Structures are given as C-alpha cells and as structure tokens.
Amino acid sequence: MLKKLLLCGASLLFGPVAARAQSVYSATDPLAHTFSIVARDPKTGEMAVAVQSHWFSVGTSVSWGEAGVGVVATQSFTNKSFGPRGLSLLKSGKTAQQALDELLAADEGRDVRQVAIVDAQGRVATHTGRKCIDMAGQQQGPQFSVQANMMLTATVPAAMAKAYEAGAALPLAERVLAALDAAQAAGGDIRGRQSAALLVVRGQATEGPWADRLVDLRVDDSAAPLTELRRLLQLHRAYEHMNAGDLAVEKNNMPQAIAEYQAAERMFPQNLEMQYWHAITLANKQQVPAALKLLGPIFRQDANWRTLTERLPKVGLLTVSPQELKQILAAK
C-alpha cells in the first residue's frame, strides 16, 4: 500500500517525469529525502560523506566513497547507481563536475535528484533538481558541499556550512558530524529522524579496501540517530586504541600496549573487553597482582572470560608460569 501511495504521489507531483517511473522511483531506489555533507580534508586528503534522514537505513543508499577517488551523496528520489557509477567516472579521470554532468545527462529523473560529489583533488560538484521537495538547497565551500531537501526550514544548508567551517581543528569525522548536528538544530528533516551514516576514506589507496575505509558507521533505525552515531564514533576511536595495543603486543612493546589499552578503557570504562586485554597485558608484563584486580570483577560478571583465559597460553597470548595461571584462573 505504501508503495502505491508513493507512486501515486510521485505522479501528482512530477507529472510527465513520474510517468517514466522506472527512471524516477523503484523499489530498489528509496526516497532518501535528507541532509548530507561531502568533504575532503586538505591536511590529510581524507574524504567523508555523512547523512541523516527520516528513512530506514539511509547509509545503504546515500553514502558512497573510495580511497584515492572521491565521495558521493545521492539523495531525494535516490538513484543508487549514481554512487558506484560516479566513483567509476572519477576513477577514469573525470572531474567531480564532469562525472556529475555525465550522470545527469543520462537520467530522465534529474529534476527530482539531489547529488553531491567531491573528488580526490577536492573539486566539488552539486545538483539540486528543480522538483526536489521544499525546503531544498545546497551550499558549497572549499572542498566540501552540504545539501538538503524536505527540510523544515530553508536555513539548514547555511547552518551546516557554518558548523563545518568552524570545526577546522577537528578530525574530519568529527567535523562532518558537527555539520549534521547543526542541520538538526536548524530544523532538520520535516518528517523527523530515523537513520544516519558516516563514511571516511583515505586520500590515497593503500594495500586494499579493508585498510582504506577509516570510518564506516551506520545507525539504521533510532529515535536519535545522530546521538547514536556520535557514540559509535567514540567507540570506534576507543577500539583504534585497542588495535594499537594489539599491534604493540605483537611487537613486544608492553609499555605501549598498556598505554593504549588504558586509553581505550578510559573512554569506555564499563567495557569488559577493554578491561580484559588490559589485564592480560599486565599479567604478561609480570604484573600479576595488578592483573588480578581487574580480572576478578570481570570473571564475576561473565564466567566466559575465565574460560577464555584458560585457552590463551596455548596460542601464546598469556605467557605466565603454571602457578601464576592457576592464581589468575582463581581470581574472584
């Protein structure tokens, strides 16, 4: 029933354009009326796209990016293909504007599209179709663009741009989130809020995509998606410390490992995983009494951590004497 109403509404709103419904709306191309930002950090070369909408799982439709290539936001009556096709055009040597022009030229639904692209050189291109639902608009700045449609007020793009420019000292991920917060404070989506996403890629490709997506977070359904997205970013930062701690363990740099685990633990003091590996590192550094103080409360909360501890010596992750191991496993 909802799909019939959407198609019916599209016919009324867009007349002849909507008659070619396959070009404007299909079940695989959601109506991601929303606000978003695409940006490149001139200091690091990193590129980001961030978005919030009153639509389920907006990050699977709007946000696209590739290290060393660029980022794309495709929204309003979304044409998902603009994401991968836009990146492919950039990769072939097109500028952001050339890529956008080519995408729109072949799209009969261009009047209901909203698209923004930033390429790896920081060049920006933005399109807001003349039949995007009010309030709709865009604003470009140095190496960034903000865009919005179906907003409560017309002030959203200007508020986003102002917040982004004011956050120049922040890491790129935190900076684009500040722009989203400003959009919501200015009224945001007239329908409310449901989902959000944040993607940050490297300025240059490295050994593979598994290393090139620096941040890739989505909130698919939430009453406060930006609040949850910021919490996830903070958790992501904490686990960056955990990963750095693991790397230090591999290099047998125990003081560095402890420092990294402690940094993560300070950010999320109730996280048992962070407490646990901090304790195991202490034990491996012959600081068993300090490790026991941490392990006892962990074991009381979840006995599975004790079972895991029994398995660590076999793979060399717990290098204590048999007597010390017995003492650790008896921690209460």
ChimeraX attribute file (.defattr): number of C-alpha atoms within 10 A of each C-alpha:
attribute: neighborCount
match mode: 1-to-1
recipient: residues
	/A:1	5
	/A:2	7
	/A:3	11
	/A:4	9
	/A:5	10
	/A:6	13
	/A:7	17
	/A:8	12
	/A:9	13
	/A:10	19
	/A:11	16
	/A:12	12
	/A:13	14
	/A:14	16
	/A:15	11
	/A:16	10
	/A:17	18
	/A:18	21
	/A:19	14
	/A:20	13
	/A:21	15
	/A:22	12
	/A:23	17
	/A:24	24
	/A:25	21
	/A:26	15
	/A:27	8
	/A:28	10
	/A:29	19
	/A:30	21
	/A:31	23
	/A:32	26
	/A:33	29
	/A:34	30
	/A:35	34
	/A:36	33
	/A:37	33
	/A:38	33
	/A:39	35
	/A:40	29
	/A:41	21
	/A:42	15
	/A:43	10
	/A:44	12
	/A:45	19
	/A:46	25
	/A:47	34
	/A:48	35
	/A:49	34
	/A:50	28
	/A:51	30
	/A:52	36
	/A:53	32
	/A:54	24
	/A:55	20
	/A:56	19
	/A:57	21
	/A:58	26
	/A:59	26
	/A:60	14
	/A:61	22
	/A:62	32
	/A:63	25
	/A:64	27
	/A:65	26
	/A:66	27
	/A:67	25
	/A:68	21
	/A:69	25
	/A:70	34
	/A:71	32
	/A:72	32
	/A:73	32
	/A:74	26
	/A:75	33
	/A:76	26
	/A:77	26
	/A:78	26
	/A:79	28
	/A:80	19
	/A:81	13
	/A:82	26
	/A:83	23
	/A:84	15
	/A:85	16
	/A:86	29
	/A:87	24
	/A:88	16
	/A:89	19
	/A:90	25
	/A:91	17
	/A:92	11
	/A:93	11
	/A:94	16
	/A:95	22
	/A:96	27
	/A:97	19
	/A:98	14
	/A:99	23
	/A:100	24
	/A:101	14
	/A:102	14
	/A:103	19
	/A:104	17
	/A:105	10
	/A:106	10
	/A:107	14
	/A:108	16
	/A:109	23
	/A:110	23
	/A:111	18
	/A:112	24
	/A:113	25
	/A:114	30
	/A:115	29
	/A:116	31
	/A:117	34
	/A:118	31
	/A:119	32
	/A:120	27
	/A:121	16
	/A:122	21
	/A:123	18
	/A:124	25
	/A:125	23
	/A:126	24
	/A:127	21
	/A:128	22
	/A:129	20
	/A:130	14
	/A:131	18
	/A:132	23
	/A:133	18
	/A:134	15
	/A:135	17
	/A:136	26
	/A:137	24
	/A:138	24
	/A:139	17
	/A:140	19
	/A:141	13
	/A:142	13
	/A:143	20
	/A:144	28
	/A:145	28
	/A:146	31
	/A:147	29
	/A:148	34
	/A:149	31
	/A:150	22
	/A:151	26
	/A:152	18
	/A:153	17
	/A:154	19
	/A:155	17
	/A:156	30
	/A:157	29
	/A:158	20
	/A:159	20
	/A:160	31
	/A:161	25
	/A:162	14
	/A:163	19
	/A:164	26
	/A:165	16
	/A:166	13
	/A:167	16
	/A:168	12
	/A:169	9
	/A:170	12
	/A:171	13
	/A:172	24
	/A:173	22
	/A:174	17
	/A:175	20
	/A:176	31
	/A:177	28
	/A:178	22
	/A:179	29
	/A:180	29
	/A:181	18
	/A:182	21
	/A:183	28
	/A:184	20
	/A:185	12
	/A:186	19
	/A:187	15
	/A:188	29
	/A:189	24
	/A:190	17
	/A:191	14
	/A:192	17
	/A:193	21
	/A:194	21
	/A:195	25
	/A:196	34
	/A:197	25
	/A:198	26
	/A:199	24
	/A:200	27
	/A:201	27
	/A:202	26
	/A:203	24
	/A:204	16
	/A:205	15
	/A:206	12
	/A:207	7
	/A:208	9
	/A:209	13
	/A:210	8
	/A:211	12
	/A:212	19
	/A:213	19
	/A:214	18
	/A:215	16
	/A:216	15
	/A:217	18
	/A:218	23
	/A:219	22
	/A:220	19
	/A:221	17
	/A:222	17
	/A:223	12
	/A:224	14
	/A:225	21
	/A:226	24
	/A:227	14
	/A:228	17
	/A:229	22
	/A:230	18
	/A:231	12
	/A:232	15
	/A:233	19
	/A:234	16
	/A:235	15
	/A:236	17
	/A:237	16
	/A:238	22
	/A:239	20
	/A:240	16
	/A:241	22
	/A:242	25
	/A:243	16
	/A:244	18
	/A:245	27
	/A:246	21
	/A:247	15
	/A:248	18
	/A:249	18
	/A:250	12
	/A:251	11
	/A:252	12
	/A:253	14
	/A:254	18
	/A:255	14
	/A:256	17
	/A:257	26
	/A:258	23
	/A:259	17
	/A:260	24
	/A:261	27
	/A:262	22
	/A:263	21
	/A:264	27
	/A:265	23
	/A:266	13
	/A:267	16
	/A:268	17
	/A:269	12
	/A:270	10
	/A:271	13
	/A:272	19
	/A:273	15
	/A:274	23
	/A:275	22
	/A:276	21
	/A:277	22
	/A:278	25
	/A:279	25
	/A:280	25
	/A:281	24
	/A:282	21
	/A:283	21
	/A:284	17
	/A:285	18
	/A:286	14
	/A:287	13
	/A:288	20
	/A:289	15
	/A:290	13
	/A:291	23
	/A:292	21
	/A:293	14
	/A:294	20
	/A:295	28
	/A:296	16
	/A:297	15
	/A:298	22
	/A:299	20
	/A:300	13
	/A:301	11
	/A:302	11
	/A:303	10
	/A:304	11
	/A:305	17
	/A:306	18
	/A:307	12
	/A:308	10
	/A:309	18
	/A:310	14
	/A:311	12
	/A:312	13
	/A:313	15
	/A:314	9
	/A:315	8
	/A:316	9
	/A:317	15
	/A:318	18
	/A:319	18
	/A:320	18
	/A:321	12
	/A:322	10
	/A:323	8
	/A:324	15
	/A:325	18
	/A:326	12
	/A:327	13
	/A:328	23
	/A:329	17
	/A:330	13
	/A:331	18
	/A:332	13
